[in-house]
Amino acid sequence: MRYRFSSDIGLKRDENQDTVRCEYFGHNILAVVCDGMGGERAGKEASSIAVEEFFQRFSAGYSPSISDEEIRKLLIASVSAANSVIYTRARFDFKNFGMGTTCVAAFINEHSAVIANVGDSRAYLITNEGLKQVTEDHNYAMDLYNHGKISREEMETHPQKHMLVRAVGVEKTVSTDTFSFEYEDKISLLLCSDGLSGYCSDDEIYDVIVKSSFDNVADELINLALGKGGRDNITVAVISD
C-alpha cells in the first residue's frame, strides 16, 4: 500500500486554506483532506486544526485488531473531535466567526476501505472503467437536486454549487457520512478538494491518472487544475496498493 499527495495555492487565492495528511498505521493508510473556509486566516486554521485533531483522536482509538465497524465509528469520532475544537475556537474569537472546513478521510487496509465525509471534498474509487464518486457533496446545489428542484445538468453549473450546507466546526454537532466496501486484489482511491473536482471533469481527472506514473500522479493532477485556471486551492491524495 502506498500514497502520494500534493497541495497548491492555485492562481487566484492569497492563501492555501487546504490541508492534507497521509500516514501509515502498520501496513494500512489513513488519508485526510480538509478544505477550510472563513475570513482572513480562519480557513487555514480550521483545516489545520481539523487534520491535527482528527489524527490525534484516531491514533488514540486505533489498534491493529480493530474491526471495520470500529474503524467506521472511530472515523466519526475523529470528525466530531475536530468539530468540537473548531466550533469552540470560533465562539471564543470573533476573528474566527464562521470558520469551518470540509473533511474527507479514508482508512484502507489489506481487504477494505472505510471513508468518512463532511462537505464537498470528494473520495473517488479509481477503477479500470473510470472514476466512481463514493461521497456525496454537501452543498446547496446537491440539496436542490436531491429534493427534485433542479436537474443533474443544472446542478453542475448552479451558481451556489460551492455553498456548503454541512461543514466541520460550524455547528455544535456535525453529521458525518460514511462508506465501507471490501475488495479482493487491489484498490485505488483519490481524495481531493473542490479545487480539482469543481473545475475538472471526472474523465479529465481519470485521463491524467492513467497516463501518469504513481510517483508523479499527485503533481500532474495539480497541473491539470492549474491549466483550468487554478481558481481555488487544489489538494489531492492518491492511495493504491
C-alpha positions as CSV (number, residue, x, y, z in Angstrom):
1,M,0.0,0.0,0.0
2,R,1.4,3.4,-1.0
3,Y,0.3,7.0,-1.2
4,R,1.2,10.3,-2.9
5,F,-0.3,13.7,-2.1
6,S,0.1,17.4,-3.1
7,S,-1.4,20.8,-2.4
8,D,-1.2,24.1,-4.3
9,I,-2.5,27.6,-3.6
10,G,-3.7,27.9,-7.2
11,L,-3.5,31.0,-9.3
12,K,-6.3,33.2,-7.8
13,R,-6.1,32.9,-4.0
14,D,-3.9,34.7,-1.5
15,E,-3.6,31.7,0.8
16,N,-3.8,27.9,0.7
17,Q,-6.6,27.0,3.1
18,D,-6.4,23.3,2.3
19,T,-4.6,20.8,4.5
20,V,-3.7,17.2,3.6
21,R,-2.0,14.4,5.6
22,C,-1.4,10.7,5.0
23,E,0.2,8.3,7.4
24,Y,0.8,4.6,7.8
25,F,-0.8,2.6,10.6
26,G,1.2,-0.6,10.2
27,H,0.7,-1.6,6.6
28,N,-2.6,0.4,6.5
29,I,-3.1,4.0,5.5
30,L,-5.1,6.9,6.8
31,A,-5.5,9.8,4.5
32,V,-7.4,13.1,5.2
33,V,-8.1,16.1,3.0
34,C,-9.7,19.3,4.5
35,D,-10.7,22.5,2.7
36,G,-11.1,25.4,5.1
37,M,-13.4,28.3,5.0
38,G,-13.5,31.6,6.8
39,G,-12.2,35.2,6.7
40,E,-8.5,36.1,6.9
41,R,-6.6,33.1,8.2
42,A,-9.6,31.4,9.8
43,G,-10.0,28.9,6.9
44,K,-6.4,27.7,7.0
45,E,-6.6,27.5,10.8
46,A,-9.8,25.4,10.6
47,S,-8.4,22.9,8.1
48,S,-5.1,22.6,10.1
49,I,-6.9,22.1,13.4
50,A,-9.2,19.5,11.8
51,V,-6.4,17.4,10.4
52,E,-4.4,17.6,13.7
53,E,-7.4,16.7,15.9
54,F,-8.5,14.0,13.5
55,F,-5.2,12.2,13.6
56,Q,-4.9,12.7,17.3
57,R,-8.3,11.2,18.1
58,F,-7.9,8.4,15.5
59,S,-4.4,7.4,16.8
60,A,-5.7,7.3,20.4
61,G,-8.5,4.9,19.5
62,Y,-6.7,2.7,17.0
63,S,-5.4,-0.8,17.5
64,P,-4.2,-3.3,14.9
65,S,-7.0,-5.7,15.7
66,I,-9.8,-3.1,15.3
67,S,-12.8,-4.2,13.1
68,D,-14.1,-2.3,10.1
69,E,-17.2,-1.3,12.0
70,E,-15.0,0.0,14.8
71,I,-12.9,1.9,12.2
72,R,-16.1,3.5,10.9
73,K,-17.1,4.6,14.4
74,L,-13.6,5.9,15.1
75,L,-13.6,8.0,11.9
76,I,-16.9,9.5,13.0
77,A,-15.5,10.2,16.5
78,S,-12.4,11.8,14.9
79,V,-14.6,14.2,12.8
80,S,-16.6,15.0,15.9
81,A,-13.4,15.8,17.9
82,A,-12.3,18.2,15.2
83,N,-15.7,19.7,15.0
84,S,-15.8,20.5,18.8
85,V,-12.4,22.1,18.8
86,I,-13.1,24.3,15.8
87,Y,-16.6,25.3,17.0
88,T,-15.2,26.3,20.4
89,R,-12.3,28.3,18.9
90,A,-14.7,30.2,16.7
91,R,-17.0,31.1,19.6
92,F,-14.2,32.5,21.7
93,D,-12.5,34.6,19.0
94,F,-14.6,36.9,16.9
95,K,-12.0,36.9,14.1
96,N,-12.7,33.3,13.6
97,F,-16.5,33.7,13.4
98,G,-17.9,31.4,10.6
99,M,-14.7,29.3,10.4
100,G,-15.2,25.7,9.3
101,T,-13.8,23.1,6.9
102,T,-14.7,20.2,4.8
103,C,-13.2,16.8,5.7
104,V,-12.9,13.6,3.7
105,A,-11.0,10.8,5.2
106,A,-10.2,7.2,4.1
107,F,-8.7,4.3,6.0
108,I,-7.5,1.5,3.8
109,N,-6.3,-1.9,4.9
110,E,-5.5,-5.1,3.0
111,H,-9.1,-6.1,2.4
112,S,-11.4,-3.0,2.8
113,A,-11.7,0.8,2.8
114,V,-13.8,3.0,5.1
115,I,-14.5,6.6,4.1
116,A,-15.9,9.5,6.1
117,N,-17.1,12.8,4.6
118,V,-18.4,16.2,5.6
119,G,-18.7,18.9,2.9
120,D,-17.8,18.8,-0.7
121,S,-14.2,17.4,-0.7
122,R,-14.6,14.1,-2.5
123,A,-13.5,10.5,-2.4
124,Y,-13.3,8.6,-5.7
125,L,-12.7,4.9,-6.4
126,I,-10.3,4.6,-9.4
127,T,-11.5,1.6,-11.5
128,N,-10.5,0.2,-14.8
129,E,-13.5,1.8,-16.3
130,G,-13.1,5.3,-14.8
131,L,-13.7,7.3,-11.7
132,K,-16.6,6.3,-9.4
133,Q,-17.5,9.0,-6.9
134,V,-18.0,7.5,-3.4
135,T,-19.0,10.6,-1.4
136,E,-21.9,12.9,-1.9
137,D,-21.3,16.7,-1.9
138,H,-23.0,18.6,1.0
139,N,-23.7,21.7,-0.9
140,Y,-26.7,23.8,-1.8
141,A,-26.9,22.6,-5.4
142,M,-26.9,19.0,-4.4
143,D,-29.5,19.7,-1.8
144,L,-31.8,21.2,-4.5
145,Y,-31.1,18.2,-6.8
146,N,-31.9,15.7,-4.0
147,H,-35.3,17.5,-3.5
148,G,-36.1,17.3,-7.2
149,K,-35.9,21.1,-7.7
150,I,-33.1,21.1,-10.4
151,S,-31.7,18.6,-12.8
152,R,-28.2,17.0,-12.6
153,E,-27.1,19.2,-15.5
154,E,-28.4,22.3,-13.7
155,M,-26.6,21.2,-10.5
156,E,-23.2,21.1,-12.3
157,T,-23.4,24.7,-13.3
158,H,-25.5,26.1,-10.4
159,P,-24.1,29.4,-9.1
160,Q,-24.3,28.2,-5.5
161,K,-22.8,24.7,-6.0
162,H,-19.9,25.7,-3.8
163,M,-22.1,26.9,-0.9
164,L,-21.9,24.2,1.8
165,V,-24.9,23.0,3.8
166,R,-22.7,20.9,6.1
167,A,-19.2,21.6,7.4
168,V,-16.9,20.7,10.3
169,G,-16.9,23.3,13.1
170,V,-19.9,25.4,12.0
171,E,-22.5,23.8,14.3
172,K,-22.1,22.4,17.8
173,T,-22.5,18.8,16.4
174,V,-21.9,17.5,12.9
175,S,-23.4,14.7,10.9
176,T,-20.8,12.5,9.1
177,D,-21.5,10.3,6.1
178,T,-19.6,7.0,6.0
179,F,-19.0,4.4,3.3
180,S,-17.4,1.0,3.6
181,F,-16.5,-1.6,1.0
182,E,-14.4,-4.7,0.6
183,Y,-12.0,-5.6,-2.2
184,E,-10.1,-8.7,-3.2
185,D,-6.9,-8.0,-5.2
186,K,-6.2,-4.2,-5.3
187,I,-7.7,-0.8,-4.7
188,S,-7.0,2.7,-5.8
189,L,-8.6,5.8,-4.2
190,L,-8.5,9.6,-4.9
191,L,-9.3,12.2,-2.3
192,C,-9.5,15.8,-3.4
193,S,-10.7,19.3,-2.6
194,D,-13.1,21.0,-5.0
195,G,-10.2,23.0,-6.4
196,L,-9.8,19.8,-8.6
197,S,-13.2,18.3,-8.8
198,G,-15.0,21.6,-9.2
199,Y,-13.2,22.6,-12.3
200,C,-12.1,19.4,-13.9
201,S,-14.4,16.6,-15.2
202,D,-14.1,13.1,-13.9
203,D,-13.0,12.0,-17.4
204,E,-10.2,14.6,-17.4
205,I,-9.1,13.6,-13.9
206,Y,-9.1,9.9,-14.9
207,D,-7.2,10.5,-18.1
208,V,-4.4,12.2,-16.1
209,I,-4.3,9.3,-13.5
210,V,-3.9,6.6,-16.1
211,K,-1.3,8.5,-18.1
212,S,0.9,9.4,-15.1
213,S,3.3,7.3,-13.1
214,F,2.3,6.8,-9.5
215,D,5.2,8.9,-8.2
216,N,4.0,11.9,-10.4
217,V,0.3,11.5,-10.3
218,A,-0.5,13.9,-7.5
219,D,1.5,16.7,-9.1
220,E,0.0,16.0,-12.5
221,L,-3.5,16.4,-11.1
222,I,-2.4,19.7,-9.6
223,N,-1.2,20.7,-13.0
224,L,-4.5,19.8,-14.6
225,A,-6.4,22.1,-12.3
226,L,-3.8,24.9,-12.8
227,G,-4.3,24.5,-16.5
228,K,-8.0,25.1,-16.0
229,G,-7.3,28.5,-14.4
230,G,-6.4,27.4,-10.8
231,R,-9.3,29.4,-9.4
232,D,-9.2,27.7,-6.0
233,N,-6.7,25.9,-3.8
234,I,-6.0,22.4,-5.1
235,T,-5.3,19.4,-2.9
236,V,-5.1,15.7,-3.8
237,A,-4.2,12.4,-2.2
238,V,-3.9,9.1,-4.2
239,I,-3.7,5.8,-2.4
240,S,-3.0,2.5,-4.2
241,D,-1.7,-0.9,-3.4
